[in-house]
């Protein structure tokens, strides 16, 4: 049966084994979410008042402390820009209107730890903010590194951005340590938790921990519109976020428009997400993985099947188990696998903006490339020793198709002499 995208645009729908990437469309929306979007689209509303009412409902759903509220952004990256702008301008209308010009704004620097996630620097700089780095990629900032910067330059620092999950391997400063330091110097702390759901407890963790603003993607774990983001923050700061945002015409956030449909869709998705349970998610993940492993467990060409959880910080959310399917490559395969690298660090060089631009130059990439050529196409992530399956975005029906697809492609690669028929280890 042809899908909507095939009928309307001539593009096949994918089976997504990678995850809730923006470039693959984020997540699936529940019918109750799409119903809310349709209902919202059928009449007009005061958008500023809708944002306030939606923010209050979001705050109640997320059990924020007194003095906090919510706000819907056009995605977590837009939230970074707006939050940074809010920290620089507060509620000063003159400053709000002049951004991204920060020439007469004294506090215009944002602290970033180079040991964190550097992909979103432009989202921060769009506000006009300047970046102030501590630490390095290999050596995240220490307590003394951050303290030194705060002592010397707190008079010109608007805020610090902390990327949640980036230090789950124990490297770098904890959120608690950073908060103590920023609070002691009256510096706002923004937590980017875009891909940190599930678990649902992360909706409450950082606001109750004292963060000034916490950002989430609306179109990932929550299951809302891909063009939505969730912001929780201290009420005075959220008021400044709103003043810097759309629909205001003389504001840096005017291009980051949040529609009435997106607002209502996100609130409904959040209601459903909170009603559901982490344990039910895990049951589904395990079922999907077992369907695939039961089908491919005896296939020549596979050297190991491994379920890994928790995962390293380079893979988010790292609380969702991943199935690693390692392959057996002939000794004379050209080019061979590089076993000197750890497969757990897959994705470091993946372009998440175009993850399907695969060049079939290695056995691993050939496998991923051939899976994309099936009907329906199967999109997988890769490690240095095989492919990786994320069950988060798979239905039971799709898991069966994936299992048969992997079985078919690997059998053909053994036949073609790319993989050996040797079988070594199982789960």
Buried (B, 14 or more C-beta within 10 A) or exposed (E): EEEEEEEEEEEBEBBBBBBBBBEBBBBEBBEEBBBBBEEBEEEEEEBEEBBBEBBEBBBEBBEBEEEBBBBBBBBBBBBBBBBBBBBBBBBEEEBBBBBBEBEEBEBBBBBBBBBBBBEBBEBBBBBBBEEBBBBEEEEBBBEEBBBEBBEEBBEEBBBBBBBBBBBBEEEBBEBEBBBBBBEEBEBBBBBBBBBBBBBBEBBBBBBEBBBBBBBBBBBBBBBBBBBBBBBBBBBEBBBBBBBBBBBBEEBBBEEBBBBBBBBBBBBBBBBBBBEEEEEEBBEBBEEBBBBBBEBBEEBBBBBBBBBBEEBBBBBBBBBBBBBBBBBBBBEEBEEEBEEEEEBBEBBEEBEEEEBBEBEBEBBBBBBBBBBBEBEBBBBBBBBBBBBBBBBBBBEEEBBBBBBBBBBBBBBBBBEEEBBBEEBEEEE
